[in-house]
Amino acid sequence: MGLTRRELNRATLARQFLLARSDMPVLAAVEHLVGMQAQVPHNPYTGLWSRLADFDPTELSQLLVDREVVRIVVMRGTLHLVTADDCLVLRPLAQPVLDRELERHSEYGPLLRDVDLDPVMAFAGPLVGERPHTGPELRKALAARFPQHSAAALAYACRNKLAFVQVPPRGEWGRTAQVRSTTAEAWLGRPVVPTPSIDDAVVRYFAAFGPATVADVAAWSRLTGLREIVERVGQRLRPFRDEDGRNLFDVPDGPRPDPDTPAPVRFLPEYDNVLLSHADRSRFIGDRAITASGPVRGTVMHDGTVAGTWRTEPAGSRRRVALVVDHAAGLTGRARGAIGDEGLRLLRFLEPNADDHDVRLVNAD
């Protein structure tokens, strides 16, 4: 069965809760989505606001404090917010990715090439397990214990070899805090799963991001050898083809809505997984797609495709704030109005204490 790009678009948006906001509880949503990108501490809040009905950011913040969700490096070697259970499964699955990253690191790789890291991990694991450490604290301790090696390189090796979680108040709603890390085992009181099922993780990918190709799974995870794994779990999947004849796979009960299903305006944070988890992103990149210069920004989706980028900035005083949307040419007046309305709702969510909220649409061309 063949699927058009628009059909793929609507299918992925539906299971990402971007066609209609879901009533799913916050913890269950984070699990279904296989985590939320969290390089920017508050990005999971924006991502869930766009996906869940009546989302209360303090609920997610409390889940972080209660250790039911954690901030840890997993897929693609990047920081995610995941459930505690997923932390113990996904972190060991990501180890090959982190090992390759450490070996190929342009600065630290050469410094660690002939270093026996076993004594380093044996020292650092109990150290941060006893008390969360900041980066400078860990580097200071490593420099004192292993003065013959680069403390910065050793600390980076700890980040890649140990299951470090960033502890609150880092990542809490409305708060800023320095990164402090401990091990997942110490924070959660449970060990990581020694032999987690990559098969189950791959099937969960298709449930959250499918229909997709083997290359798409690799883009999401950066793992290798995935063709064999997809073939092994083939009886749990349904095959399709895309417009270019490529083989797609999906869970049998995955939603695949009518391609004419309306896709409302959605604002996504920087690095949102829905835009980073496919090797072929054409299902989301339409004719109006733009690339903003400068820092990575959030993304505005209109009719299911990228229509612009967004950022917040002061609007003349501390009590006034603006959301600025850089968009491509060709948007209708109705589309601009819908973007403005949704942007104002987002701004009021992000800046509830401001006296004045303003949304500005700026043509990026």
QUINOR-V142424 format. One record per run of one state. SS is the DSSP state (H for helix, E for strand, - for the rest). FROM is the first residue (numbers start at 0). TO is the last residue. If there is no record, write none. Layout:
ss:SS from:FROM to:TO
ss:SS from:FROM to:TO
This chain:
ss:- from:0 to:0
ss:E from:1 to:2
ss:- from:3 to:3
ss:H from:4 to:14
ss:- from:15 to:20
ss:E from:21 to:21
ss:- from:22 to:24
ss:H from:25 to:31
ss:- from:32 to:34
ss:E from:35 to:36
ss:- from:37 to:41
ss:H from:42 to:48
ss:- from:49 to:50
ss:E from:51 to:51
ss:- from:52 to:55
ss:H from:56 to:64
ss:- from:65 to:67
ss:E from:68 to:72
ss:- from:73 to:73
ss:H from:74 to:76
ss:- from:77 to:77
ss:E from:78 to:82
ss:H from:83 to:92
ss:- from:93 to:93
ss:H from:94 to:103
ss:- from:104 to:106
ss:H from:107 to:111
ss:- from:112 to:116
ss:H from:117 to:129
ss:- from:130 to:131
ss:E from:132 to:133
ss:H from:134 to:144
ss:- from:145 to:149
ss:H from:150 to:160
ss:- from:161 to:162
ss:E from:163 to:165
ss:- from:166 to:178
ss:E from:179 to:182
ss:H from:183 to:187
ss:- from:188 to:196
ss:H from:197 to:208
ss:- from:209 to:210
ss:E from:211 to:211
ss:- from:212 to:212
ss:H from:213 to:220
ss:- from:221 to:224
ss:H from:225 to:231
ss:- from:232 to:232
ss:H from:233 to:235
ss:E from:236 to:241
ss:- from:242 to:245
ss:E from:246 to:250
ss:- from:251 to:264
ss:E from:265 to:267
ss:- from:268 to:271
ss:H from:272 to:274
ss:- from:275 to:296
ss:E from:297 to:301
ss:- from:302 to:303
ss:E from:304 to:313
ss:- from:314 to:318
ss:E from:319 to:326
ss:- from:327 to:331
ss:H from:332 to:349
ss:- from:350 to:354
ss:E from:355 to:362
ss:- from:363 to:364
